[in-house]
Amino acid sequence: MLTLFYIIGSLGLFLYGMKVMSEGLQKVSGEKLRSLVRSLTLTRFHGVLSGTFITTLVQSSSASTVMMVSFVNAGLLNLRQAIGMIMGANLGTTSTFWIIALIGFRFQFTHMALPAVGLGVFLLFQKPTKLREIGETLIGFGILFLGLNLLKDSVPDVSLHLELFESFKAMGQYGFLSVLLFFFFGIILTIAVQSSSVAGAITLTLVAKGWIDYDLAAAIILGENVGTTITANIAALAANTEAKRAARAHFLFNIIGVCWMLPLFYLFLNFVSWITPLAGYGDASDVAVKLAVFHTSFNLINTALLIGFVPQLAAIATKMVGKGEQRQSFRFVRSGHGHNLPRTGEMLLAEAARGVSTMGELTHAMFKGFLEVYESPDQDRGSRIRELKDMEGESDRMAEEITQCLILCASEEISQTRTAEVTALMRVVSELEAVGDACYKLVRLAERKYRKKRILPPETQDAIASFGRQVDQFLTFQQQCFQKNVTASDMEKANDLEDLIDRSRKRLRREAVHRMADPANIKSEMLFIDIINTIERIGDHCLNILEMLRQRK
């Protein structure tokens, strides 16, 4: 029992070190992560590279693929983009094997771990933010290898437990049946520790201690590839239909790889042994390198074989899950509350930015809806008006959820250079909510106009339509700016649009006041002034939004 607790404690230290190192790396490379998220919409090959890089930082394909499922659930990724990233995640998780194989079994852990922790603590107290972030990464690196050292020492030598070793050895004497047995053991092990990287570290440690041979360890690695898909599928249980499909696609990709690998298992092992240059140590470190080559080669070949079939994988996953609600608006799925969706600060910021853009699209659609209703006085627009009122409620909900996402983002691991962006996006959300409220007020004013039969001259109707198109142009320009960095020339154009809207409002007000000389026109013209004032305020909010976006880096 004491040995078991030593092993559990060593794994806990290993996991904690991995977490600290991952968070430090995310801070150091925050902008690179953001650039990756921006590039996700390019090609499936970009998705593979992005998934590889993100999983290398997180050091767990389980965590990264669950993160990708949450992006699909929030509308940040579509199914095909997620499949490309999932392929990359399988490649990224092999980095742990290489770190352990090339460093963990070749050098004394404490020779690297303690100096790394010492240097990391020194950097942690320095003034420059970047040095503190590097220090945190080094501390995590050191703790990770201390945990790995303790894990290696906690697993008993074979010579001290000959009877238990004979039981292990007996399970490996059934040929291909033993391969299947250890394959299922790999699945169970990965589900138990909830991380393929940790499961891989355990497997390499068992090899180093002589408990299992190369072929059985390779079988466990195949099982780990399948077991790591379980976490994402569990997380997707409470998510939307597209997220469930992404989780099924992850399972499909890995199980297809196992299906072609198992018949070729021994041939592939011989191939790996042939291409792997031995370091000459003649000990477990050589086997660890061979296993790293096996793991990487298998995932690389599987990705190369299936990357051309992403549409087919998406189609099969779609059929597996079936029809369901396709939510197009922003949904911030929190960790907990029935969702097992881990987050990182930088990724939360990217998710929130996408949500802000989606909210901008919604408010723009509301304004277009108002113009549609206003310019069709002879048609029954009751259902359209109810739809626009529902959109205002959706805008309020999105504002609340995006704000919660940004608050969590600020409290999570995020570089200090992103703090200003979080603040700017919070103000953008507030302005967008005000735009939605203004659009809702315009819809109510249009509804009152028809209900109380406020008659405006045709030229006045045309003036409002023309004025509305100016603001619509501003909203379109604003939406374009969500997708890029706002430049000085963009702000110059925004100020020109705002000046044009202000001049138009003043001219329309003067004309309305002139028409109010006739008492019969007073009520209609008061309504007209209320409408143009509200439309003009939307222009003010657009300019405020662009000024906030200008602060983003």
Phi, psi and omega in degrees: 000322179296319177299319179298317179293324176299317181295316180297317179296321178296319177296321178298317178295320178299314180296318180295318177299320178297320180295312181296317179296319180297316181294321178295318178296323179296323178291315182297321185251031184304314182295324178297321177298316180297320179297323178296316180298321179295331184271000186297335185274003184282280181222169178293332179291322174299321178298319179298315180295319179297314179298322178297313183294316182297317181292327176298322177289313183287334180061035175196117178291331177299311181295318184290321180289325174296322176300318179294321176299321179293326177295319177296318180298326181271357181085009180285330178231151168264176188298316183294321176297320181295323180297318177299318179292326178295320176300318177295326179299321179295327176285320183297326183290344178289345181298326179298318179300318182291321178299314182290317184293318185273334182246313188298326184252008180250337184228163173288125184303315186294337178294335179255322189294309184294316174299324179295317178295317181298313178295322180297318179295320178299314180293331183297336182259012177275158184286315182299132183300318183298322178294320178297322179293320176295321178299318178298320179298316180295321178298314177299319178301314181294315179297321179302313183284333171297316177298320179294323177296316178295323178297316179298319181285335183282328178289120186292154175291151181298323185296338181271349182220064185296323181294316178295323179295320179298326177293316176299315183296323180296324179291343180262011184252021180250021177065230184293332177296324176294323177300314179296321180299313181284336173298313178291328175297321178297321177298312182295319181298316182292321177296322183292316183268351176060029178198122178292331179294316178294318177300321178295320178297320177296316181299314180294326178292319177298322177294316182298326181274357176084011182285328179226159180266175183303314184292323180289324176296321177297322178295321178297320180299320176298320178295323177297325178297326178277319182298329181292342178283341184294320182301314181295321180292325176294316180297328184280353183302322182261007182265183182278181187298316182296322179294318176300320180294322178297319178295320178294323179296322176300314179297316180300313182301314183287322182288327175296320177298318179294323183296322178275337181284318186302315178296334181256016192304305185290325176297319181292321177300317179295322178297317179296319179296326181288322184271350184272117177284123181280144182278351177091004180287328180069022181232199185296338182296325176294320178295322179297319178295318179299321178292322177297318177296318178300312182298313182293315182298317180299311182291325179293315179293318180298320177295316180298324180288324190255352183295334177282354183245026178301315178301322180292319177299319178296321180294317179295316179298323178296318179292325181296320183273325181086190184282154177190181182289129175258100184276120182266340183276173182288132173230114177270110181266114183278153169294142186085192181052039179087002180242130178255067187241094180293150184230158168238154184301315182295321180289324175298321180295319177295321179295318179295320179298320177294321178296321178298317179297319178296320178295324175298320177297320181295315181293326176295318178297325178296317180294319176299322178297320176300312180300321179298316180292315185293325184274005179234064185292339184268001182249152177280109183249026183301314181293323179293321178296318177296321178297319180293324176296320177296323179296326178294321175296320177295323177298317178297318179297316180297320179301317180295315184288321178295320178298317178297320177298317180292322178297315178296322178301315181293330181275343179274190182282107182215140180295152183294335178293344180268350182300317180296324179292320177300315179299316180298317181294325176298319179290325176297318179300317179299317179294320179295323177297322177294323175298317178298318177297319179296319178296320178297320177297320179297319178297319179293323177294320177296320179296317178296322179302315181286321184293319182263005175056048174284113184265126176247146178300152180306321181293329177289318175304314181295324180296318178295318179299317179294318178296318178298325179292329175296316179291324177299322177297320178295317179296321177297315178297319178300317181297323177296325182287341176296334187267006183206176174280131182283126182260174177296323178293326176296318179293325177296317178295320180298317179295323177297317179296319180294319178297319178298318180294318179297316180296320179295319180296316180298319179296316181293324177295316180299318179295322180294315179299322179296318180289337180288356173299333174271113183305333181294340184264356190301309184297317179295319182288328174298319176297317180299316180295319178300319180295312183290329176295318180293318178298318181296324179297328177298321175299320177299316179296322179298317179295319177299319180298315181294325177295322177291318179297331179297335181280347179288148180258000000 
